[in-house]
Every structure is written in C-alpha cells, then in structure tokens.
Amino acid sequence: MKKAGFRWGWWRAVGLFLTACISLFVIGFGLFLRSALRAPDLPPVSDGIVALTGGNGRVETSLSLLEQGRGHLLLVSGVDPKVTLQELAPDLPVGLSERITLGREATSTAGNATETKHWVKANKLHSLIIVTAGYHMWRAEVEIGRMLPGVRLSPYPVQPPAMKRPFTRGTWNLLVREYGKFLLACIGPVKAFRHTVDAT
C-alpha cells in the first residue's frame, strides 16, 4: 500500500508540475500576443536606429524615424549582399545616405545582435531604437540587450499585414514558433539560431 501511495503521490506531483508549466506558457503567450499587437509609442530621441530586415515595413519605418530626427545614425541589419541602398530607399533625401549603414553579415536574430554590437561600439552609441515586427521584438530585445548591456534600448514595433487581419492557421503557427524561440533565447545564446557567419 505504501508503494502504491508513493507512486500516486509522484504522479500527482508530476501532473501538478506539468499543469503549472502549461499555465505559465499560456499566460506568457497571452502577454506576448498583446505586446505583438500593440501600436508603437513614439521612441525617445536616440543615438542610433537599427532595423532588422526580414519583414514588410521595417526598413521604411526606420528611414522615416531617421528623417524625423529620432536617431542620428541608422543600421539596416541583415541586408542581402546584392542589394544597394538605392534599391532599398529609392526616394532617400539628399544627404541622408551618409548616415546609413547596410549590414550584410547577419542571417539570424543572433547575427543581427552581433552585427548591431559591432556597429554600436564603432560609433560609440549609448542609446538605440530597435525596429522590427511586433512578434519579433521580445526576442530581438533579449539578443541585442545581451550584447549591449550598457546601451538604452527603445522598441519600435512594426505590424506586418498578417497581424492586421483575422489570423489564419499560418499566423498562429508563426506566433507560437516565435514565442518558443523567445523562451529559448531567454535561457541563453542558442547555437541552433546562430549561423556560422553570425558567430563572431
């Protein structure tokens, strides 16, 4: 009887633990979703702006912030080596191009963080506006914040078209996957997300 009671107690403890983990995951996902859908607040004037490529509206939004004077310098991180600034911003005002750097090494969020670190240190920046999709912002802040602990980070999320219409199964899959990647990023640098070119 004691052995059976021990087994029941053990399984009950495991069940309670799993229930708690699932509850925390669901609550966290709810907070993540609310943040992903939040409209951006006007960021404070900062030394620099970094746009993480990979989605609609990110580069355009970062250029707009630069034109408004919200940041002095702009890094567009993760640009294809074949793409030129003229192709990215054909209507760029005269004189603004010298304040823009195209980062061509990053191929992942971890790589964006590494590329941003090198650029920030080279330009001696102390504050930074991060421009990326709302669903990507939490992970981007974790990765960049880990690389630049002394730099003030201000998020400026962009809402891609998929987040502005009723969610499809693909949208939900994207959100759950991105939330999972964020949780893994919180544990520490994850090699699975860091391509060879990003590891420096």
Long-range contacts (C-beta under 8 A, 24 or more apart in sequence): 28-179, 28-183, 29-175, 29-176, 29-179, 32-135, 32-138, 32-175, 32-179, 32-182, 33-175, 35-134, 35-137, 35-138, 35-157, 36-133, 36-134, 36-135, 36-137, 36-157, 36-163, 36-175, 37-134, 37-159, 37-163, 38-134, 38-157, 39-159, 40-155, 40-156, 40-157, 40-158, 42-70, 43-70, 43-129, 43-154, 43-155, 43-156, 44-70, 44-127, 44-154, 45-69, 45-70, 45-71, 46-70, 46-71, 46-72, 46-125, 46-127, 46-128, 46-129, 46-152, 46-154, 47-71, 47-72, 47-73, 47-123, 47-125, 47-126, 47-127, 47-128, 48-72, 48-73, 48-74, 48-75, 48-119, 48-120, 48-123, 48-125, 48-127, 48-128, 48-129, 49-73, 49-74, 49-75, 49-128, 49-129, 49-131, 50-74, 50-75, 50-76, 50-77, 50-112, 50-116, 50-119, 50-128, 50-129, 50-130, 50-131, 50-144, 51-75, 51-76, 51-77, 51-131, 51-132, 52-77, 52-78, 52-109, 52-112, 52-130, 52-131, 52-132, 52-136, 52-140, 53-77, 53-78, 53-79, 54-78, 54-132, 54-133, 54-136, 55-132, 55-133, 55-136, 55-158, 55-160, 56-158, 56-160, 56-161, 57-158, 57-159, 57-160, 58-131, 58-132, 58-133, 58-158, 59-88, 59-89, 61-131, 61-156, 61-158, 62-129, 62-131, 63-89, 63-92, 63-96, 65-129, 65-131, 65-156, 66-96, 66-99, 66-100, 67-93, 67-96, 70-129, 71-128, 71-129, 72-99, 73-99, 73-100, 73-101, 73-123, 73-125, 74-99, 74-100, 74-101, 75-100, 75-101, 75-103, 75-115, 75-116, 75-119, 76-100, 76-101, 76-102, 76-103, 77-103, 77-106, 77-111, 77-112, 77-115, 77-116, 77-119, 78-103, 78-104, 78-106, 78-107, 78-111, 78-112, 78-115, 79-103, 79-104, 80-104, 105-197, 105-198, 106-197, 106-198, 107-195, 107-197, 107-198, 108-193, 108-194, 108-195, 108-198, 109-136, 109-139, 109-140, 109-143, 109-181, 109-185, 109-193, 110-143, 110-189, 110-190, 110-193, 110-194, 110-198, 111-194, 111-195, 111-197, 111-198, 112-140, 112-143, 112-144, 113-140, 113-143, 113-144, 113-146, 113-147, 114-147, 114-198, 114-199, 114-200, 115-198, 116-144, 116-147, 116-148, 117-144, 117-147, 117-148, 120-148, 120-151, 125-151, 126-150, 126-151, 126-152, 127-151, 127-152, 127-153, 127-154, 128-152, 128-153, 128-154, 129-154, 129-155, 129-156, 130-154, 130-155, 130-156, 131-156, 131-157, 131-158, 132-157, 132-158, 133-157, 133-158, 133-159, 133-160, 133-163, 134-158, 134-159, 134-163, 135-163, 135-174, 135-175, 135-178, 136-178, 138-182, 139-178, 139-181, 139-182, 139-185, 142-182, 142-185, 142-186, 143-185, 146-189
